[in-house]
Amino acid sequence: MARQVIYTFKGETKTIAFSYDKHHDLYEAAAEAEGIDLTNFLKMEAQIAMTSKKGAKAERDFRRTEFARFGFTSIKFVREDDEPAK
């Protein structure tokens, strides 16, 4: 089964295909689907990773905050129980 990402962007929920061959993570896939340039975001995230004493938690907090600012309210992988019954 192919992976899918479900996300809500500016109040509209969408589902897209996801592959680790094409994207680093589900956030990058959702941003690309919406046409958002992550160049500056990725630079800042790398700086936080290098300088933060809290490590991964600081990166996650930064990512959540920035994606909320972009207009995303939810980004997650689709699980089998998320899909409608056939």
VMD Tcl script that builds the backbone (N, CA, C; Angstrom):
set m [mol new atoms 258]
animate dup $m
set s [atomselect $m all]
$s set {name element resname resid chain x y z} {
  {N N MET 1 A 0.838 -1.185 0.000}
  {CA C MET 1 A 0.000 0.000 0.000}
  {C C MET 1 A 0.881 1.247 0.000}
  {N N ALA 2 A 0.582 2.170 -0.867}
  {CA C ALA 2 A 1.335 3.417 -0.949}
  {C C ALA 2 A 0.990 4.297 0.239}
  {N N ARG 3 A 1.963 5.075 0.674}
  {CA C ARG 3 A 1.715 5.997 1.789}
  {C C ARG 3 A 0.989 7.226 1.279}
  {N N GLN 4 A 0.167 7.761 2.159}
  {CA C GLN 4 A -0.543 8.993 1.853}
  {C C GLN 4 A -0.454 9.919 3.055}
  {N N VAL 5 A -0.511 11.204 2.762}
  {CA C VAL 5 A -0.499 12.234 3.794}
  {C C VAL 5 A -1.825 12.972 3.715}
  {N N ILE 6 A -2.429 13.185 4.868}
  {CA C ILE 6 A -3.642 13.995 4.939}
  {C C ILE 6 A -3.291 15.260 5.722}
  {N N TYR 7 A -3.678 16.407 5.180}
  {CA C TYR 7 A -3.360 17.666 5.849}
  {C C TYR 7 A -4.490 18.668 5.660}
  {N N THR 8 A -4.528 19.633 6.548}
  {CA C THR 8 A -5.499 20.715 6.454}
  {C C THR 8 A -4.726 22.008 6.257}
  {N N PHE 9 A -5.022 22.680 5.152}
  {CA C PHE 9 A -4.345 23.930 4.807}
  {C C PHE 9 A -5.401 24.997 4.612}
  {N N LYS 10 A -5.352 26.011 5.462}
  {CA C LYS 10 A -6.298 27.132 5.418}
  {C C LYS 10 A -7.742 26.638 5.384}
  {N N GLY 11 A -8.030 25.648 6.247}
  {CA C GLY 11 A -9.394 25.158 6.408}
  {C C GLY 11 A -9.827 24.085 5.426}
  {N N GLU 12 A -9.001 23.747 4.454}
  {CA C GLU 12 A -9.359 22.737 3.452}
  {C C GLU 12 A -8.504 21.486 3.648}
  {N N THR 13 A -9.151 20.334 3.836}
  {CA C THR 13 A -8.442 19.078 4.047}
  {C C THR 13 A -8.160 18.412 2.703}
  {N N LYS 14 A -6.910 17.966 2.536}
  {CA C LYS 14 A -6.475 17.340 1.290}
  {C C LYS 14 A -5.658 16.095 1.594}
  {N N THR 15 A -5.626 15.170 0.647}
  {CA C THR 15 A -4.828 13.952 0.758}
  {C C THR 15 A -3.905 13.877 -0.451}
  {N N ILE 16 A -2.618 13.579 -0.200}
  {CA C ILE 16 A -1.642 13.465 -1.283}
  {C C ILE 16 A -0.832 12.183 -1.112}
  {N N ALA 17 A -0.242 11.729 -2.217}
  {CA C ALA 17 A 0.654 10.577 -2.173}
  {C C ALA 17 A 1.990 11.012 -1.575}
  {N N PHE 18 A 2.664 10.076 -0.902}
  {CA C PHE 18 A 3.937 10.389 -0.263}
  {C C PHE 18 A 4.950 9.295 -0.549}
  {N N SER 19 A 6.193 9.714 -0.812}
  {CA C SER 19 A 7.294 8.779 -1.022}
  {C C SER 19 A 8.559 9.375 -0.420}
  {N N TYR 20 A 9.293 8.555 0.337}
  {CA C TYR 20 A 10.559 9.027 0.905}
  {C C TYR 20 A 11.601 9.249 -0.189}
  {N N ASP 21 A 11.398 8.691 -1.368}
  {CA C ASP 21 A 12.312 8.942 -2.482}
  {C C ASP 21 A 12.243 10.394 -2.942}
  {N N LYS 22 A 11.089 11.002 -2.771}
  {CA C LYS 22 A 10.878 12.358 -3.269}
  {C C LYS 22 A 10.969 13.425 -2.174}
  {N N HIS 23 A 10.548 13.087 -0.940}
  {CA C HIS 23 A 10.512 14.074 0.146}
  {C C HIS 23 A 11.193 13.553 1.398}
  {N N HIS 24 A 11.752 14.451 2.154}
  {CA C HIS 24 A 12.414 14.118 3.417}
  {C C HIS 24 A 11.399 13.711 4.479}
  {N N ASP 25 A 10.272 14.424 4.530}
  {CA C ASP 25 A 9.225 14.108 5.500}
  {C C ASP 25 A 7.870 14.602 5.000}
  {N N LEU 26 A 6.824 14.308 5.760}
  {CA C LEU 26 A 5.477 14.654 5.327}
  {C C LEU 26 A 5.236 16.162 5.289}
  {N N TYR 27 A 5.943 16.924 6.111}
  {CA C TYR 27 A 5.802 18.382 6.094}
  {C C TYR 27 A 6.281 18.963 4.760}
  {N N GLU 28 A 7.410 18.482 4.286}
  {CA C GLU 28 A 7.935 18.965 3.004}
  {C C GLU 28 A 6.999 18.591 1.855}
  {N N ALA 29 A 6.397 17.403 1.915}
  {CA C ALA 29 A 5.464 16.980 0.874}
  {C C ALA 29 A 4.232 17.889 0.850}
  {N N ALA 30 A 3.683 18.197 2.008}
  {CA C ALA 30 A 2.508 19.070 2.082}
  {C C ALA 30 A 2.837 20.482 1.601}
  {N N ALA 31 A 3.998 20.979 1.990}
  {CA C ALA 31 A 4.397 22.325 1.556}
  {C C ALA 31 A 4.565 22.381 0.039}
  {N N GLU 32 A 5.169 21.352 -0.538}
  {CA C GLU 32 A 5.338 21.325 -1.995}
  {C C GLU 32 A 3.981 21.278 -2.692}
  {N N ALA 33 A 3.051 20.501 -2.152}
  {CA C ALA 33 A 1.718 20.404 -2.747}
  {C C ALA 33 A 1.011 21.752 -2.763}
  {N N GLU 34 A 1.310 22.593 -1.795}
  {CA C GLU 34 A 0.690 23.919 -1.713}
  {C C GLU 34 A 1.547 25.014 -2.349}
  {N N GLY 35 A 2.697 24.641 -2.890}
  {CA C GLY 35 A 3.544 25.624 -3.568}
  {C C GLY 35 A 4.317 26.540 -2.633}
  {N N ILE 36 A 4.617 26.073 -1.435}
  {CA C ILE 36 A 5.343 26.877 -0.458}
  {C C ILE 36 A 6.841 26.594 -0.579}
  {N N ASP 37 A 7.633 27.660 -0.733}
  {CA C ASP 37 A 9.092 27.532 -0.818}
  {C C ASP 37 A 9.670 27.416 0.590}
  {N N LEU 38 A 10.354 26.315 0.859}
  {CA C LEU 38 A 10.891 26.065 2.198}
  {C C LEU 38 A 12.383 26.380 2.317}
  {N N THR 39 A 12.977 27.052 1.366}
  {CA C THR 39 A 14.407 27.319 1.380}
  {C C THR 39 A 14.848 28.000 2.677}
  {N N ASN 40 A 14.244 29.112 3.018}
  {CA C ASN 40 A 14.624 29.837 4.245}
  {C C ASN 40 A 14.261 29.052 5.499}
  {N N PHE 41 A 13.125 28.387 5.467}
  {CA C PHE 41 A 12.702 27.568 6.601}
  {C C PHE 41 A 13.737 26.477 6.895}
  {N N LEU 42 A 14.195 25.780 5.858}
  {CA C LEU 42 A 15.157 24.691 6.050}
  {C C LEU 42 A 16.505 25.207 6.560}
  {N N LYS 43 A 16.910 26.391 6.121}
  {CA C LYS 43 A 18.148 26.996 6.631}
  {C C LYS 43 A 18.032 27.296 8.123}
  {N N MET 44 A 16.914 27.878 8.523}
  {CA C MET 44 A 16.709 28.208 9.934}
  {C C MET 44 A 16.611 26.932 10.768}
  {N N GLU 45 A 15.936 25.925 10.258}
  {CA C GLU 45 A 15.812 24.662 10.975}
  {C C GLU 45 A 17.189 24.027 11.200}
  {N N ALA 46 A 18.058 24.107 10.204}
  {CA C ALA 46 A 19.420 23.574 10.341}
  {C C ALA 46 A 20.197 24.354 11.406}
  {N N GLN 47 A 20.020 25.663 11.444}
  {CA C GLN 47 A 20.689 26.475 12.460}
  {C C GLN 47 A 20.200 26.118 13.856}
  {N N ILE 48 A 18.906 25.892 13.988}
  {CA C ILE 48 A 18.350 25.501 15.296}
  {C C ILE 48 A 18.921 24.155 15.716}
  {N N ALA 49 A 19.023 23.230 14.774}
  {CA C ALA 49 A 19.561 21.905 15.087}
  {C C ALA 49 A 21.010 21.991 15.559}
  {N N MET 50 A 21.786 22.888 14.971}
  {CA C MET 50 A 23.197 23.016 15.340}
  {C C MET 50 A 23.402 23.734 16.673}
  {N N THR 51 A 22.507 24.647 17.018}
  {CA C THR 51 A 22.749 25.481 18.193}
  {C C THR 51 A 21.892 25.155 19.411}
  {N N SER 52 A 20.839 24.406 19.228}
  {CA C SER 52 A 19.922 24.150 20.337}
  {C C SER 52 A 20.454 23.100 21.294}
  {N N LYS 53 A 20.320 23.375 22.575}
  {CA C LYS 53 A 20.698 22.402 23.601}
  {C C LYS 53 A 19.573 21.408 23.844}
  {N N LYS 54 A 18.365 21.767 23.407}
  {CA C LYS 54 A 17.220 20.872 23.588}
  {C C LYS 54 A 17.072 19.895 22.431}
  {N N GLY 55 A 17.874 20.033 21.393}
  {CA C GLY 55 A 17.899 19.079 20.298}
  {C C GLY 55 A 16.620 18.982 19.497}
  {N N ALA 56 A 16.126 17.765 19.358}
  {CA C ALA 56 A 14.990 17.493 18.496}
  {C C ALA 56 A 13.719 18.214 18.940}
  {N N LYS 57 A 13.548 18.434 20.225}
  {CA C LYS 57 A 12.350 19.124 20.709}
  {C C LYS 57 A 12.292 20.551 20.160}
  {N N ALA 58 A 13.398 21.239 20.142}
  {CA C ALA 58 A 13.437 22.603 19.613}
  {C C ALA 58 A 13.097 22.601 18.121}
  {N N GLU 59 A 13.600 21.617 17.400}
  {CA C GLU 59 A 13.299 21.522 15.966}
  {C C GLU 59 A 11.816 21.261 15.741}
  {N N ARG 60 A 11.241 20.330 16.504}
  {CA C ARG 60 A 9.807 20.020 16.362}
  {C C ARG 60 A 8.951 21.243 16.679}
  {N N ASP 61 A 9.302 21.952 17.738}
  {CA C ASP 61 A 8.544 23.147 18.112}
  {C C ASP 61 A 8.619 24.207 17.018}
  {N N PHE 62 A 9.815 24.415 16.463}
  {CA C PHE 62 A 9.984 25.381 15.386}
  {C C PHE 62 A 9.156 24.969 14.173}
  {N N ARG 63 A 9.220 23.685 13.815}
  {CA C ARG 63 A 8.485 23.181 12.653}
  {C C ARG 63 A 6.977 23.373 12.843}
  {N N ARG 64 A 6.455 23.000 14.001}
  {CA C ARG 64 A 5.017 23.156 14.255}
  {C C ARG 64 A 4.590 24.625 14.179}
  {N N THR 65 A 5.369 25.492 14.787}
  {CA C THR 65 A 5.049 26.916 14.805}
  {C C THR 65 A 5.059 27.512 13.402}
  {N N GLU 66 A 6.091 27.206 12.642}
  {CA C GLU 66 A 6.204 27.772 11.298}
  {C C GLU 66 A 5.135 27.227 10.359}
  {N N PHE 67 A 4.834 25.947 10.445}
  {CA C PHE 67 A 3.807 25.401 9.566}
  {C C PHE 67 A 2.423 25.927 9.937}
  {N N ALA 68 A 2.201 26.204 11.195}
  {CA C ALA 68 A 0.947 26.847 11.591}
  {C C ALA 68 A 0.894 28.253 11.001}
  {N N ARG 69 A 2.020 28.939 10.994}
  {CA C ARG 69 A 2.083 30.283 10.404}
  {C C ARG 69 A 1.821 30.235 8.891}
  {N N PHE 70 A 2.291 29.168 8.226}
  {CA C PHE 70 A 2.039 28.998 6.792}
  {C C PHE 70 A 0.560 28.759 6.496}
  {N N GLY 71 A -0.190 28.232 7.487}
  {CA C GLY 71 A -1.615 27.974 7.285}
  {C C GLY 71 A -2.019 26.521 7.489}
  {N N PHE 72 A -1.096 25.669 7.891}
  {CA C PHE 72 A -1.397 24.258 8.130}
  {C C PHE 72 A -1.890 24.075 9.569}
  {N N THR 73 A -2.985 23.332 9.733}
  {CA C THR 73 A -3.468 23.057 11.080}
  {C C THR 73 A -3.278 21.594 11.452}
  {N N SER 74 A -3.082 20.724 10.477}
  {CA C SER 74 A -2.892 19.301 10.743}
  {C C SER 74 A -2.139 18.675 9.583}
  {N N ILE 75 A -1.127 17.868 9.900}
  {CA C ILE 75 A -0.390 17.114 8.887}
  {C C ILE 75 A -0.073 15.761 9.498}
  {N N LYS 76 A -0.523 14.693 8.846}
  {CA C LYS 76 A -0.244 13.355 9.370}
  {C C LYS 76 A -0.344 12.323 8.259}
  {N N PHE 77 A 0.233 11.143 8.521}
  {CA C PHE 77 A 0.097 10.040 7.593}
  {C C PHE 77 A -1.314 9.474 7.708}
  {N N VAL 78 A -1.854 9.005 6.581}
  {CA C VAL 78 A -3.152 8.351 6.583}
  {C C VAL 78 A -2.965 6.943 7.115}
  {N N ARG 79 A -3.772 6.594 8.106}
  {CA C ARG 79 A -3.776 5.232 8.626}
  {C C ARG 79 A -4.992 4.519 8.061}
  {N N GLU 80 A -4.981 3.223 8.119}
  {CA C GLU 80 A -6.085 2.457 7.573}
  {C C GLU 80 A -7.412 2.849 8.208}
  {N N ASP 81 A -7.431 3.134 9.503}
  {CA C ASP 81 A -8.685 3.505 10.151}
  {C C ASP 81 A -9.113 4.943 9.845}
  {N N ASP 82 A -8.254 5.744 9.192}
  {CA C ASP 82 A -8.628 7.093 8.755}
  {C C ASP 82 A -9.393 7.072 7.446}
  {N N GLU 83 A -9.226 5.999 6.688}
  {CA C GLU 83 A -9.853 5.907 5.372}
  {C C GLU 83 A -11.326 5.528 5.505}
  {N N PRO 84 A -12.167 6.047 4.612}
  {CA C PRO 84 A -13.584 5.687 4.666}
  {C C PRO 84 A -13.792 4.211 4.310}
  {N N ALA 85 A -14.803 3.596 4.886}
  {CA C ALA 85 A -15.103 2.188 4.603}
  {C C ALA 85 A -15.583 2.024 3.179}
  {N N LYS 86 A -15.194 0.903 2.570}
  {CA C LYS 86 A -15.590 0.657 1.175}
  {C C LYS 86 A -16.741 -0.307 1.096}
}
mol reanalyze $m
mol bondsrecalc $m
mol representation Tube
mol addrep $m
